[in-house]
Amino acid sequence: MKISSKILILPMSASILLTPFSNSVNAEESTISQQENDTEILKAMSDFEIQNSDFKIIKSNPLENVIQVTEDDITSIISFDKINQIMTIESQSYSTKVIDFNSTDTSNDFSDENFLMKSASVSKTSENTFSNYEYTITHSKPEKWNIRMPKGDSLLSKNSKSVTYKSSTKGNLNSFKSQVDKINSLELNIIGGASVSVLMSGLAVVLSIPTAGGATATAAFAAAGIYGNTVKQLLSLMNAMKNAKIYYMRA
């Protein structure tokens, strides 16, 4: 997207994720039977058969979904509280993760964007994304790049560094730019096919379990009621974010 993520995200901060998933319903209002809900979850997971993985529904009702996933001999239990909009991920490979989709990240510091105050007379190319993988290229001599990535599991806070474009850095910088452009395209596709809330919810999951494989992420999405093509796009987005992080660290 060609607009600053600061502008796009902050106005939504008070309402993001209040009602992120169509299948996350109040118990009194639920019209989906447990059997129908189980069928949706199983279909969502069977659509994404991943080698060396196994899924099992532990619990499925209008209040909660609990899914067990084993991937490469590592078992995780994913619980989604539909009423309070809280996901808990317990894994053998990392400490328990708790994602509160009602919370708002207020720790953001945009001091890393001071570079934007440079002279407007210098030509620039930039890309800003909801996931905070971003770049701004100042077309000076030599060319200067400011590249950003998320800080921890935050949807607002960023890490930032400036790099001169030269023979020793251009390979990683160009690869980082390519992945950011892909991230931007995927984000827009997810928004177009679902909503901003679904995108932000998916990003919260991805950032909370950055080392998880596709099966674990798919189970987390299914537990929260994200199905179909949106899951495919979120898995592609997760992969692009992992690649972008690698190139950011190398640049």
Contacts in CASP RR format, 6 or more apart in sequence:
PFRMAT RR
TARGET T0000
AUTHOR 0000-0000-0000
METHOD contacts of the structure
MODEL  1
MKISSKILILPMSASILLTPFSNSVNAEESTISQQENDTEILKAMSDFEI
QNSDFKIIKSNPLENVIQVTEDDITSIISFDKINQIMTIESQSYSTKVID
FNSTDTSNDFSDENFLMKSASVSKTSENTFSNYEYTITHSKPEKWNIRMP
KGDSLLSKNSKSVTYKSSTKGNLNSFKSQVDKINSLELNIIGGASVSVLM
SGLAVVLSIPTAGGATATAAFAAAGIYGNTVKQLLSLMNAMKNAKIYYMR
A
1 8 0 8 1.000
1 127 0 8 1.000
1 128 0 8 1.000
1 129 0 8 1.000
1 130 0 8 1.000
1 184 0 8 1.000
1 187 0 8 1.000
1 188 0 8 1.000
2 126 0 8 1.000
2 127 0 8 1.000
2 128 0 8 1.000
3 128 0 8 1.000
4 113 0 8 1.000
4 128 0 8 1.000
5 128 0 8 1.000
5 129 0 8 1.000
5 130 0 8 1.000
5 132 0 8 1.000
5 134 0 8 1.000
6 110 0 8 1.000
6 113 0 8 1.000
6 128 0 8 1.000
8 128 0 8 1.000
8 130 0 8 1.000
9 16 0 8 1.000
9 130 0 8 1.000
9 155 0 8 1.000
9 156 0 8 1.000
10 156 0 8 1.000
12 196 0 8 1.000
12 200 0 8 1.000
13 104 0 8 1.000
13 105 0 8 1.000
13 106 0 8 1.000
13 156 0 8 1.000
14 104 0 8 1.000
16 104 0 8 1.000
16 155 0 8 1.000
16 196 0 8 1.000
16 197 0 8 1.000
16 200 0 8 1.000
17 85 0 8 1.000
17 101 0 8 1.000
17 102 0 8 1.000
17 197 0 8 1.000
17 200 0 8 1.000
17 201 0 8 1.000
17 204 0 8 1.000
18 85 0 8 1.000
18 102 0 8 1.000
18 197 0 8 1.000
19 197 0 8 1.000
20 85 0 8 1.000
20 101 0 8 1.000
20 197 0 8 1.000
20 198 0 8 1.000
20 200 0 8 1.000
20 201 0 8 1.000
20 224 0 8 1.000
21 198 0 8 1.000
21 201 0 8 1.000
21 224 0 8 1.000
21 225 0 8 1.000
21 226 0 8 1.000
22 225 0 8 1.000
23 32 0 8 1.000
23 37 0 8 1.000
23 40 0 8 1.000
23 82 0 8 1.000
23 225 0 8 1.000
24 80 0 8 1.000
24 82 0 8 1.000
24 85 0 8 1.000
24 224 0 8 1.000
24 225 0 8 1.000
25 31 0 8 1.000
25 32 0 8 1.000
25 62 0 8 1.000
25 82 0 8 1.000
26 62 0 8 1.000
26 82 0 8 1.000
26 83 0 8 1.000
27 62 0 8 1.000
27 63 0 8 1.000
27 82 0 8 1.000
27 83 0 8 1.000
30 62 0 8 1.000
32 40 0 8 1.000
32 62 0 8 1.000
34 60 0 8 1.000
34 61 0 8 1.000
34 62 0 8 1.000
37 60 0 8 1.000
37 61 0 8 1.000
37 62 0 8 1.000
37 65 0 8 1.000
38 57 0 8 1.000
38 60 0 8 1.000
40 225 0 8 1.000
40 227 0 8 1.000
41 57 0 8 1.000
41 60 0 8 1.000
41 65 0 8 1.000
41 67 0 8 1.000
41 222 0 8 1.000
41 223 0 8 1.000
41 225 0 8 1.000
42 55 0 8 1.000
42 57 0 8 1.000
43 227 0 8 1.000
44 218 0 8 1.000
44 221 0 8 1.000
44 222 0 8 1.000
44 225 0 8 1.000
44 226 0 8 1.000
44 227 0 8 1.000
44 228 0 8 1.000
44 231 0 8 1.000
45 55 0 8 1.000
45 67 0 8 1.000
45 218 0 8 1.000
45 219 0 8 1.000
45 222 0 8 1.000
47 227 0 8 1.000
47 228 0 8 1.000
47 231 0 8 1.000
48 214 0 8 1.000
48 215 0 8 1.000
48 218 0 8 1.000
48 231 0 8 1.000
48 232 0 8 1.000
48 235 0 8 1.000
50 71 0 8 1.000
50 213 0 8 1.000
50 214 0 8 1.000
50 215 0 8 1.000
50 218 0 8 1.000
52 71 0 8 1.000
52 72 0 8 1.000
52 73 0 8 1.000
53 69 0 8 1.000
53 70 0 8 1.000
53 71 0 8 1.000
53 72 0 8 1.000
53 214 0 8 1.000
53 215 0 8 1.000
54 69 0 8 1.000
54 70 0 8 1.000
55 67 0 8 1.000
55 68 0 8 1.000
55 69 0 8 1.000
55 215 0 8 1.000
55 219 0 8 1.000
56 67 0 8 1.000
56 68 0 8 1.000
56 69 0 8 1.000
57 65 0 8 1.000
57 66 0 8 1.000
57 67 0 8 1.000
57 68 0 8 1.000
58 66 0 8 1.000
58 67 0 8 1.000
58 68 0 8 1.000
58 77 0 8 1.000
59 65 0 8 1.000
59 66 0 8 1.000
59 79 0 8 1.000
60 66 0 8 1.000
62 82 0 8 1.000
63 81 0 8 1.000
63 82 0 8 1.000
63 83 0 8 1.000
64 79 0 8 1.000
64 80 0 8 1.000
64 81 0 8 1.000
64 82 0 8 1.000
65 79 0 8 1.000
65 80 0 8 1.000
65 82 0 8 1.000
65 222 0 8 1.000
65 223 0 8 1.000
65 224 0 8 1.000
65 225 0 8 1.000
66 77 0 8 1.000
66 78 0 8 1.000
66 79 0 8 1.000
66 80 0 8 1.000
66 223 0 8 1.000
67 77 0 8 1.000
67 78 0 8 1.000
67 219 0 8 1.000
67 222 0 8 1.000
67 223 0 8 1.000
68 75 0 8 1.000
68 76 0 8 1.000
68 77 0 8 1.000
68 78 0 8 1.000
69 75 0 8 1.000
69 76 0 8 1.000
69 78 0 8 1.000
69 215 0 8 1.000
69 216 0 8 1.000
69 218 0 8 1.000
69 219 0 8 1.000
70 76 0 8 1.000
71 212 0 8 1.000
71 213 0 8 1.000
71 214 0 8 1.000
71 215 0 8 1.000
71 216 0 8 1.000
74 91 0 8 1.000
74 92 0 8 1.000
74 93 0 8 1.000
75 91 0 8 1.000
75 92 0 8 1.000
76 89 0 8 1.000
76 90 0 8 1.000
76 91 0 8 1.000
76 92 0 8 1.000
76 93 0 8 1.000
76 212 0 8 1.000
76 216 0 8 1.000
76 219 0 8 1.000
77 89 0 8 1.000
77 90 0 8 1.000
77 91 0 8 1.000
78 87 0 8 1.000
78 88 0 8 1.000
78 89 0 8 1.000
78 90 0 8 1.000
78 216 0 8 1.000
78 219 0 8 1.000
78 220 0 8 1.000
78 223 0 8 1.000
79 87 0 8 1.000
79 88 0 8 1.000
79 89 0 8 1.000
79 90 0 8 1.000
79 223 0 8 1.000
80 86 0 8 1.000
80 87 0 8 1.000
80 223 0 8 1.000
80 224 0 8 1.000
80 225 0 8 1.000
81 87 0 8 1.000
81 88 0 8 1.000
84 102 0 8 1.000
85 100 0 8 1.000
85 101 0 8 1.000
85 102 0 8 1.000
86 98 0 8 1.000
86 99 0 8 1.000
86 100 0 8 1.000
86 101 0 8 1.000
86 102 0 8 1.000
87 97 0 8 1.000
87 98 0 8 1.000
87 99 0 8 1.000
87 101 0 8 1.000
87 205 0 8 1.000
87 220 0 8 1.000
87 223 0 8 1.000
87 224 0 8 1.000
88 96 0 8 1.000
88 97 0 8 1.000
88 98 0 8 1.000
88 99 0 8 1.000
89 96 0 8 1.000
89 97 0 8 1.000
89 98 0 8 1.000
89 99 0 8 1.000
89 208 0 8 1.000
89 209 0 8 1.000
89 216 0 8 1.000
89 220 0 8 1.000
90 96 0 8 1.000
91 97 0 8 1.000
91 209 0 8 1.000
91 212 0 8 1.000
91 216 0 8 1.000
93 211 0 8 1.000
94 209 0 8 1.000
94 211 0 8 1.000
97 208 0 8 1.000
97 209 0 8 1.000
99 204 0 8 1.000
99 205 0 8 1.000
99 208 0 8 1.000
101 201 0 8 1.000
101 204 0 8 1.000
105 154 0 8 1.000
105 155 0 8 1.000
105 156 0 8 1.000
105 157 0 8 1.000
107 154 0 8 1.000
107 156 0 8 1.000
107 157 0 8 1.000
108 154 0 8 1.000
108 156 0 8 1.000
108 157 0 8 1.000
109 157 0 8 1.000
112 148 0 8 1.000
112 158 0 8 1.000
112 159 0 8 1.000
112 160 0 8 1.000
113 160 0 8 1.000
115 136 0 8 1.000
115 146 0 8 1.000
115 160 0 8 1.000
115 162 0 8 1.000
116 136 0 8 1.000
118 138 0 8 1.000
122 138 0 8 1.000
122 139 0 8 1.000
122 140 0 8 1.000
123 138 0 8 1.000
123 139 0 8 1.000
124 136 0 8 1.000
124 137 0 8 1.000
124 138 0 8 1.000
124 139 0 8 1.000
125 136 0 8 1.000
125 137 0 8 1.000
125 139 0 8 1.000
126 134 0 8 1.000
126 135 0 8 1.000
126 136 0 8 1.000
126 137 0 8 1.000
127 134 0 8 1.000
127 135 0 8 1.000
127 177 0 8 1.000
127 180 0 8 1.000
127 181 0 8 1.000
127 184 0 8 1.000
128 134 0 8 1.000
129 180 0 8 1.000
129 183 0 8 1.000
129 184 0 8 1.000
129 187 0 8 1.000
130 155 0 8 1.000
130 187 0 8 1.000
130 196 0 8 1.000
130 199 0 8 1.000
130 200 0 8 1.000
130 203 0 8 1.000
131 150 0 8 1.000
131 183 0 8 1.000
131 187 0 8 1.000
131 203 0 8 1.000
131 207 0 8 1.000
131 237 0 8 1.000
131 241 0 8 1.000
132 148 0 8 1.000
132 149 0 8 1.000
132 150 0 8 1.000
132 151 0 8 1.000
132 154 0 8 1.000
132 155 0 8 1.000
132 156 0 8 1.000
132 157 0 8 1.000
132 158 0 8 1.000
133 148 0 8 1.000
133 149 0 8 1.000
133 150 0 8 1.000
133 179 0 8 1.000
133 180 0 8 1.000
133 183 0 8 1.000
133 241 0 8 1.000
133 244 0 8 1.000
133 245 0 8 1.000
133 248 0 8 1.000
134 147 0 8 1.000
134 148 0 8 1.000
134 149 0 8 1.000
134 158 0 8 1.000
134 180 0 8 1.000
135 145 0 8 1.000
135 146 0 8 1.000
135 147 0 8 1.000
135 148 0 8 1.000
135 176 0 8 1.000
135 177 0 8 1.000
135 180 0 8 1.000
136 145 0 8 1.000
136 146 0 8 1.000
137 143 0 8 1.000
137 144 0 8 1.000
137 145 0 8 1.000
137 165 0 8 1.000
137 177 0 8 1.000
138 144 0 8 1.000
138 145 0 8 1.000
138 146 0 8 1.000
142 164 0 8 1.000
142 165 0 8 1.000
142 166 0 8 1.000
143 164 0 8 1.000
143 165 0 8 1.000
144 162 0 8 1.000
144 163 0 8 1.000
144 164 0 8 1.000
144 165 0 8 1.000
145 162 0 8 1.000
145 163 0 8 1.000
145 164 0 8 1.000
145 165 0 8 1.000
145 173 0 8 1.000
145 251 0 8 1.000
146 160 0 8 1.000
146 161 0 8 1.000
146 162 0 8 1.000
146 163 0 8 1.000
147 160 0 8 1.000
147 161 0 8 1.000
147 162 0 8 1.000
147 163 0 8 1.000
147 173 0 8 1.000
147 176 0 8 1.000
147 248 0 8 1.000
147 251 0 8 1.000
148 158 0 8 1.000
148 159 0 8 1.000
148 160 0 8 1.000
149 158 0 8 1.000
149 159 0 8 1.000
149 244 0 8 1.000
149 245 0 8 1.000
149 248 0 8 1.000
150 157 0 8 1.000
150 158 0 8 1.000
150 159 0 8 1.000
150 207 0 8 1.000
151 157 0 8 1.000
151 158 0 8 1.000
151 159 0 8 1.000
152 207 0 8 1.000
153 204 0 8 1.000
153 207 0 8 1.000
153 208 0 8 1.000
153 210 0 8 1.000
154 207 0 8 1.000
155 200 0 8 1.000
155 203 0 8 1.000
155 204 0 8 1.000
155 207 0 8 1.000
159 248 0 8 1.000
161 248 0 8 1.000
161 251 0 8 1.000
163 169 0 8 1.000
163 173 0 8 1.000
163 251 0 8 1.000
165 173 0 8 1.000
169 251 0 8 1.000
172 247 0 8 1.000
172 250 0 8 1.000
172 251 0 8 1.000
173 247 0 8 1.000
173 251 0 8 1.000
175 243 0 8 1.000
175 247 0 8 1.000
176 244 0 8 1.000
176 247 0 8 1.000
176 248 0 8 1.000
176 251 0 8 1.000
179 240 0 8 1.000
179 241 0 8 1.000
179 243 0 8 1.000
179 244 0 8 1.000
179 247 0 8 1.000
180 244 0 8 1.000
182 236 0 8 1.000
182 240 0 8 1.000
183 237 0 8 1.000
183 240 0 8 1.000
183 241 0 8 1.000
183 244 0 8 1.000
186 233 0 8 1.000
186 236 0 8 1.000
186 237 0 8 1.000
186 240 0 8 1.000
187 199 0 8 1.000
187 237 0 8 1.000
189 233 0 8 1.000
190 198 0 8 1.000
190 199 0 8 1.000
190 230 0 8 1.000
190 233 0 8 1.000
190 234 0 8 1.000
190 237 0 8 1.000
191 199 0 8 1.000
193 229 0 8 1.000
193 230 0 8 1.000
194 226 0 8 1.000
194 230 0 8 1.000
198 226 0 8 1.000
198 230 0 8 1.000
201 224 0 8 1.000
201 226 0 8 1.000
202 221 0 8 1.000
202 226 0 8 1.000
202 234 0 8 1.000
203 237 0 8 1.000
205 217 0 8 1.000
205 220 0 8 1.000
205 221 0 8 1.000
205 224 0 8 1.000
206 217 0 8 1.000
206 234 0 8 1.000
206 237 0 8 1.000
206 238 0 8 1.000
206 241 0 8 1.000
209 216 0 8 1.000
209 217 0 8 1.000
209 220 0 8 1.000
210 242 0 8 1.000
210 245 0 8 1.000
212 220 0 8 1.000
214 235 0 8 1.000
214 238 0 8 1.000
217 234 0 8 1.000
217 235 0 8 1.000
217 238 0 8 1.000
218 231 0 8 1.000
218 235 0 8 1.000
221 227 0 8 1.000
221 230 0 8 1.000
221 231 0 8 1.000
221 234 0 8 1.000
222 231 0 8 1.000
226 234 0 8 1.000
END
